[in-house]
């Protein structure tokens, strides 16, 4: 073999080896590339939002997601324009996915649509949007408003003056709760709404607003509340009145302890705990990751999370750090009164522990478990999770409680 032939052969070998090396390097880079996920909160500061965000942070730090995800959190506030601007920045930064609590069901649609066109996955938790390309993971179509309204009607025997303690104005969650509740209250002419206020889903704000309403209407007979219901209880107790009244609310630990307290029951307190699970954020995040890693396809963009339902006589204290053996509430002092209890769902989120919700830290030794193969599709509701769609004929039907009082309207 001549030296020229040897040289050409050697160069060819080096080139071939180089190509192999480059190919391996490219493959390794592809394997180590992380998904860029943004966690977008419209607002923060209350226990629910903190827990929901902590759940996502903990799951992103749980193997194998800890090697697959680059998670960034952005809190934009309650203005639609601010969340639009935040979404635009995330899209421009090359986000693979945006998991978000949306401030508006319609105001974000145009920006979401532009992001979808660029390949960004949008997953909304709890709150919903009507842009068809986004995925909504929420419990709100499961009927919190109508079921808790009927529970209050039953407690009051179909008549009485009531307060409505609402959430954040303009949000799909508040709208769906309110519409469902009013669909029930309007059936009972004896039920009079004498005050309606926004507690912003915050215990302190709700306590302050409830105190103002109590000063104006001390003869109120019952209170229908969204999140912030522990503030309702504290406002009632602060009046010094011996007589208490029925209250329906969401899932704070303090509220569940109160409605199950025999001393407070003897003074007239009745109640049912239902409402929003922070765990929806974790469910949405895992669904997003299964889509990004091509382990799942979804036939629906609207996924329904089960509605919690805990009447006073079903409150059961947990001796440990999880919901086990039917327990659903922690003893006093274990967690703050404002702690939102619904952070555990064994079938969907076995990776979670109390520390994940309180601190955003992964559970030691936990690994991400696959979700069940099937998901429950949420019903279409115009203005809530779809645009040009028809609502079900029985849109506000009761699923958790039966009327004990005859409706007259």
C-alpha positions as CSV (number, residue, x, y, z in Angstrom):
1,X,0.0,0.0,0.0
2,X,1.4,3.4,-1.0
3,X,1.8,6.2,1.5
4,X,-0.9,8.2,-0.3
5,X,-3.3,5.3,0.0
6,X,-2.4,4.9,3.7
7,X,-3.0,8.6,4.3
8,X,-6.3,8.6,2.5
9,X,-7.3,5.5,4.5
10,X,-6.2,7.1,7.7
11,X,-8.1,10.3,7.0
12,X,-11.2,8.3,6.1
13,X,-10.9,6.4,9.4
14,X,-10.5,9.6,11.4
15,X,-13.5,11.1,9.5
16,X,-15.6,8.1,10.2
17,X,-14.5,8.0,13.8
18,X,-15.2,11.7,14.0
19,X,-18.7,11.2,12.7
20,X,-19.3,8.4,15.3
21,X,-18.0,10.7,18.1
22,X,-20.2,13.6,17.0
23,X,-23.2,11.4,16.7
24,X,-22.6,10.0,20.2
25,X,-22.2,13.5,21.5
26,X,-25.3,14.7,19.9
27,X,-27.2,11.8,21.2
28,X,-25.9,12.4,24.7
29,X,-26.9,16.0,24.5
30,X,-30.4,15.1,23.4
31,X,-30.7,12.7,26.3
32,X,-29.6,15.3,28.8
33,X,-31.6,18.2,27.4
34,X,-34.2,19.2,30.0
35,X,-37.8,20.3,29.3
36,X,-38.2,24.0,30.1
37,X,-41.4,24.2,32.1
38,X,-42.8,27.4,33.5
39,X,-45.1,27.5,36.6
40,X,-47.2,30.6,36.1
41,X,-49.3,31.8,39.0
42,X,-51.6,34.8,38.5
43,X,-51.3,35.6,42.2
44,X,-49.9,34.1,45.4
45,X,-49.9,34.7,49.1
46,X,-52.7,32.3,50.3
47,X,-52.2,28.8,51.5
48,X,-54.0,27.2,48.5
49,X,-51.7,28.8,45.9
50,X,-48.6,28.1,48.0
51,X,-49.5,24.4,48.4
52,X,-50.4,24.0,44.7
53,X,-47.1,25.6,43.7
54,X,-45.2,23.5,46.2
55,X,-46.7,20.3,44.8
56,X,-45.4,21.1,41.3
57,X,-41.9,22.1,42.6
58,X,-41.7,18.8,44.6
59,X,-42.7,16.7,41.7
60,X,-40.2,18.4,39.4
61,X,-37.5,17.5,41.9
62,X,-38.6,13.9,42.2
63,X,-36.7,11.2,40.2
64,X,-36.7,10.9,37.2
65,X,-38.3,14.3,36.6
66,X,-35.4,15.9,38.5
67,X,-33.1,15.0,35.6
68,X,-35.7,15.9,33.0
69,X,-37.2,19.3,34.0
70,X,-35.9,22.8,34.3
71,X,-38.7,24.5,36.3
72,X,-39.1,28.3,36.6
73,X,-41.8,30.0,38.7
74,X,-43.4,33.3,37.7
75,X,-46.0,35.2,39.8
76,X,-47.7,37.9,37.7
77,X,-50.5,39.1,39.9
78,X,-54.3,39.5,39.3
79,X,-54.2,41.7,36.2
80,X,-54.9,39.9,32.9
81,X,-52.4,42.1,31.1
82,X,-49.6,41.1,33.5
83,X,-50.2,37.4,33.0
84,X,-50.4,37.9,29.2
85,X,-47.0,39.6,29.4
86,X,-45.6,36.7,31.5
87,X,-46.9,34.1,29.0
88,X,-45.3,36.1,26.1
89,X,-42.0,36.1,27.8
90,X,-42.2,32.4,28.5
91,X,-43.0,31.6,24.9
92,X,-40.2,33.8,23.7
93,X,-37.8,32.0,26.0
94,X,-38.6,28.7,24.4
95,X,-40.9,27.1,26.9
96,X,-41.8,23.5,26.3
97,X,-44.7,23.7,28.6
98,X,-46.6,26.2,30.8
99,X,-48.5,25.0,33.8
100,X,-50.7,27.8,35.1
101,X,-53.4,29.1,37.4
102,X,-55.1,31.5,34.9
103,X,-56.6,34.8,36.1
104,X,-59.3,34.8,33.3
105,X,-61.1,32.2,31.3
106,X,-61.1,34.3,28.1
107,X,-58.6,37.2,28.5
108,X,-55.6,35.0,27.9
109,X,-56.9,33.1,24.9
110,X,-55.1,34.9,22.1
111,X,-51.7,34.6,23.8
112,X,-52.2,30.9,24.6
113,X,-53.2,30.3,21.0
114,X,-50.0,31.9,19.7
115,X,-48.0,29.8,22.1
116,X,-49.7,26.6,21.0
117,X,-48.8,27.4,17.4
118,X,-45.2,27.5,18.5
119,X,-45.5,24.1,20.1
120,X,-45.9,25.1,23.7
121,X,-48.1,22.9,25.8
122,X,-50.5,24.8,28.1
123,X,-51.9,23.1,31.1
124,X,-54.3,25.0,33.4
125,X,-55.1,23.8,36.9
126,X,-58.1,24.6,39.0
127,X,-58.9,27.7,37.0
128,X,-59.8,27.2,33.3
129,X,-59.6,28.9,30.0
130,X,-61.8,28.6,26.9
131,X,-59.0,28.5,24.3
132,X,-59.4,25.0,22.6
133,X,-55.7,24.2,22.4
134,X,-55.1,24.5,26.2
135,X,-55.7,21.6,28.6
136,X,-57.9,22.3,31.7
137,X,-57.5,20.1,34.7
138,X,-60.1,21.2,37.2
139,X,-62.7,20.1,39.7
140,X,-65.0,23.2,39.1
141,X,-67.4,21.4,36.7
142,X,-67.9,18.7,39.3
143,X,-70.5,21.0,41.1
144,X,-69.1,22.7,44.2
145,X,-71.4,25.7,43.9
146,X,-74.7,23.8,43.5
147,X,-73.9,21.1,46.0
148,X,-72.8,23.4,48.8
149,X,-75.7,25.7,48.1
150,X,-78.2,22.8,48.5
151,X,-76.4,21.8,51.7
152,X,-76.9,25.3,53.1
153,X,-80.5,25.3,52.0
154,X,-81.1,22.0,53.7
155,X,-79.5,23.3,57.0
156,X,-81.7,26.4,56.9
157,X,-84.9,24.5,56.1
158,X,-85.3,26.5,52.9
159,X,-85.4,30.0,54.3
160,X,-83.1,32.6,55.8
161,X,-80.8,35.5,55.1
162,X,-77.4,34.5,53.8
163,X,-74.0,36.0,52.8
164,X,-72.1,34.9,49.8
165,X,-68.3,35.0,50.4
166,X,-66.8,34.9,46.9
167,X,-63.3,34.5,45.4
168,X,-61.4,36.6,42.9
169,X,-63.5,38.6,40.5
170,X,-63.4,37.5,36.8
171,X,-61.9,34.1,37.5
172,X,-63.6,31.0,36.0
173,X,-63.6,29.3,39.4
174,X,-65.5,32.1,41.1
175,X,-67.9,32.4,38.2
176,X,-68.7,28.7,38.0
177,X,-69.2,28.4,41.8
178,X,-71.4,31.5,41.9
179,X,-73.5,30.4,38.9
180,X,-74.0,26.9,40.4
181,X,-75.0,28.3,43.8
182,X,-77.4,30.8,42.4
183,X,-79.1,28.2,40.3
184,X,-80.0,26.5,43.6
185,X,-80.8,29.5,45.7
186,X,-83.2,30.9,43.1
187,X,-85.4,27.8,43.6
188,X,-86.1,28.8,47.2
189,X,-87.8,32.3,47.5
190,X,-87.3,32.0,51.3
191,X,-83.5,32.3,50.8
192,X,-82.4,36.0,50.7
193,X,-78.9,37.0,49.7
194,X,-78.4,40.1,52.0
195,X,-74.7,40.6,51.4
196,X,-72.1,39.5,48.8
197,X,-68.4,40.2,48.9
198,X,-65.1,39.1,47.6
199,X,-62.7,37.4,50.1
200,X,-60.1,36.8,47.4
201,X,-59.8,33.2,48.6
202,X,-57.7,34.5,51.5
203,X,-58.5,33.8,55.1
204,X,-57.6,37.3,56.4
205,X,-59.4,39.2,53.7
206,X,-62.4,37.0,54.1
207,X,-62.4,37.5,57.8
208,X,-62.3,41.2,57.4
209,X,-65.0,41.3,54.7
210,X,-67.2,38.9,56.7
211,X,-66.8,41.1,59.8
212,X,-68.1,44.1,57.8
213,X,-71.1,42.1,56.6
214,X,-71.9,40.9,60.1
215,X,-71.8,44.5,61.4
216,X,-74.3,45.5,58.7
217,X,-76.5,42.3,59.0
218,X,-76.1,40.8,62.5
219,X,-79.3,38.8,61.9
220,X,-77.8,36.7,59.1
221,X,-78.8,33.0,59.2
222,X,-76.1,31.3,57.1
223,X,-73.0,31.8,55.0
224,X,-72.1,30.2,51.7
225,X,-68.3,30.6,51.3
226,X,-65.6,29.8,48.8
227,X,-62.0,29.5,49.9
228,X,-61.2,31.6,52.9
229,X,-63.9,29.9,55.0
230,X,-61.6,29.7,58.0
231,X,-61.8,33.5,58.1
232,X,-65.6,33.2,58.1
233,X,-65.4,31.1,61.3
234,X,-63.0,33.5,62.9
235,X,-65.2,36.4,62.1
236,X,-68.2,34.7,63.6
237,X,-66.3,33.8,66.8
238,X,-64.9,37.3,67.1
239,X,-68.4,38.8,67.4
240,X,-68.7,37.2,70.8
241,X,-72.2,36.0,70.0
242,X,-73.0,32.7,71.7
243,X,-75.3,31.7,68.8
244,X,-73.5,30.5,65.7
245,X,-74.9,29.7,62.2
246,X,-74.5,27.2,59.4
247,X,-71.5,27.8,57.1
248,X,-70.5,25.9,54.0
249,X,-66.9,26.2,52.8
250,X,-63.9,24.6,51.3
251,X,-61.1,22.5,52.6
252,X,-59.1,24.3,55.2
253,X,-58.0,22.3,58.2
254,X,-59.3,24.9,60.6
255,X,-62.7,24.9,59.0
256,X,-63.0,21.1,59.2
257,X,-62.0,21.1,62.9
258,X,-64.5,23.8,63.6
259,X,-67.6,22.2,62.0
260,X,-66.8,18.9,63.8
261,X,-66.2,20.6,67.2
262,X,-69.0,19.5,69.6
263,X,-68.9,22.8,71.6
264,X,-69.4,24.9,68.4
265,X,-72.0,22.5,67.1
266,X,-73.9,23.0,70.4
267,X,-73.9,26.8,69.7
268,X,-75.5,26.3,66.2
269,X,-72.5,25.8,63.9
270,X,-73.2,23.3,61.1
271,X,-71.2,22.9,57.9
272,X,-69.9,20.9,54.9
273,X,-66.4,21.0,53.6
274,X,-65.9,20.7,49.8
275,X,-64.1,22.7,47.2
276,X,-60.8,23.1,45.5
277,X,-57.9,20.5,45.9
278,X,-54.4,22.0,45.4
279,X,-53.6,18.5,44.1
280,X,-55.0,19.5,40.7
281,X,-51.7,21.2,40.0
282,X,-49.8,18.0,40.5
283,X,-52.2,16.0,38.4
284,X,-51.9,18.6,35.6
285,X,-48.1,18.6,35.8
286,X,-47.9,14.8,35.5
287,X,-50.2,14.8,32.6
288,X,-48.1,17.4,30.9
289,X,-44.9,15.4,31.5
290,X,-46.5,12.2,30.1
291,X,-47.5,14.1,26.9
292,X,-44.0,15.7,26.6
293,X,-42.3,12.3,27.0
294,X,-44.8,10.7,24.6
295,X,-46.1,8.2,27.2
296,X,-49.7,9.4,26.8
297,X,-52.1,10.9,24.3
298,X,-55.2,12.7,25.4
299,X,-58.6,12.6,23.6
300,X,-60.0,15.5,25.6
301,X,-58.6,18.9,26.6
302,X,-60.9,19.2,29.6
303,X,-60.1,16.8,32.5
304,X,-62.2,16.6,35.6
305,X,-60.8,16.2,39.1
306,X,-63.0,14.6,41.7
307,X,-65.0,16.9,44.0
308,X,-64.1,16.4,47.7
309,X,-67.1,16.2,50.0
310,X,-66.8,16.0,53.8
311,X,-69.9,16.8,55.9
312,X,-69.3,17.6,59.6
313,X,-70.2,14.1,60.7
314,X,-67.5,12.6,58.3
315,X,-64.5,14.7,59.6
316,X,-61.9,12.2,60.7
317,X,-58.5,13.1,62.2
318,X,-55.3,11.6,60.7
319,X,-52.8,10.2,63.2
320,X,-50.0,10.5,60.6
321,X,-48.9,12.7,57.8
322,X,-51.2,11.3,55.1
323,X,-54.8,10.6,54.4
324,X,-55.1,7.0,55.3
325,X,-57.9,4.7,56.5
326,X,-60.5,7.3,55.7
327,X,-59.0,10.2,57.6
328,X,-59.2,13.7,56.1
329,X,-58.2,16.3,58.7
330,X,-55.1,16.9,60.8
331,X,-55.2,17.5,64.6
332,X,-55.0,21.1,65.9
333,X,-51.4,22.3,65.9
334,X,-50.2,19.8,63.3
335,X,-50.7,22.3,60.4
336,X,-51.9,25.9,60.3
337,X,-55.7,26.5,60.3
338,X,-55.4,27.8,56.8
339,X,-53.7,24.7,55.5
340,X,-55.8,23.3,52.6
341,X,-56.2,19.6,53.4
342,X,-56.8,18.2,49.9
343,X,-53.2,17.6,48.8
344,X,-53.3,13.8,48.7
345,X,-54.7,11.5,46.1
346,X,-53.3,8.0,46.3
347,X,-54.2,6.9,42.8
348,X,-52.9,10.0,41.1
349,X,-50.2,11.4,43.3
350,X,-48.7,8.7,45.5
351,X,-45.4,10.7,45.5
352,X,-46.8,13.5,47.7
353,X,-46.4,13.9,51.5
354,X,-47.1,16.7,54.0
355,X,-43.7,18.1,53.4
356,X,-44.3,18.5,49.7
357,X,-47.3,20.7,50.3
358,X,-45.7,22.7,53.2
359,X,-42.2,23.2,51.8
360,X,-42.1,22.1,48.2
361,X,-39.6,19.4,48.9
362,X,-39.7,15.9,47.3
363,X,-40.7,13.0,49.5
364,X,-37.5,11.0,50.4
365,X,-37.2,7.8,48.4
366,X,-40.2,8.6,46.2
367,X,-40.1,8.2,42.4
368,X,-42.7,9.4,39.9
369,X,-45.4,6.8,39.3
370,X,-47.4,6.6,36.1
371,X,-50.9,7.9,36.1
372,X,-53.9,5.7,35.5
373,X,-54.5,5.0,31.8
374,X,-57.9,6.7,31.7
375,X,-58.9,10.3,32.6
376,X,-62.4,11.6,33.4
377,X,-63.5,14.1,30.8
378,X,-65.1,17.2,32.2
379,X,-68.4,18.3,30.7
380,X,-68.4,21.3,28.3
381,X,-69.5,24.5,29.9
382,X,-69.6,27.7,27.7
383,X,-67.5,30.5,29.1
384,X,-65.8,28.1,31.5
385,X,-63.9,25.6,29.4
386,X,-65.1,26.0,25.9
387,X,-66.4,28.7,23.5
388,X,-69.0,27.6,20.9
389,X,-70.4,24.6,22.8
390,X,-73.7,23.6,24.3
391,X,-74.1,23.1,28.0
392,X,-75.7,19.9,29.3
393,X,-79.5,20.2,30.0
394,X,-78.8,19.2,33.6
395,X,-75.9,21.6,34.0
396,X,-76.3,22.3,37.7
397,X,-77.6,18.8,38.8
398,X,-76.7,17.7,42.3
399,X,-74.1,14.9,42.7
400,X,-73.3,14.9,46.4
401,X,-76.5,15.7,48.3
402,X,-80.3,15.4,48.0
403,X,-82.7,18.2,48.7
404,X,-84.5,17.8,52.0
405,X,-86.6,21.0,51.3
406,X,-89.1,21.3,48.5
407,X,-88.1,23.8,45.9
408,X,-90.9,26.2,44.8
409,X,-89.3,27.8,41.8
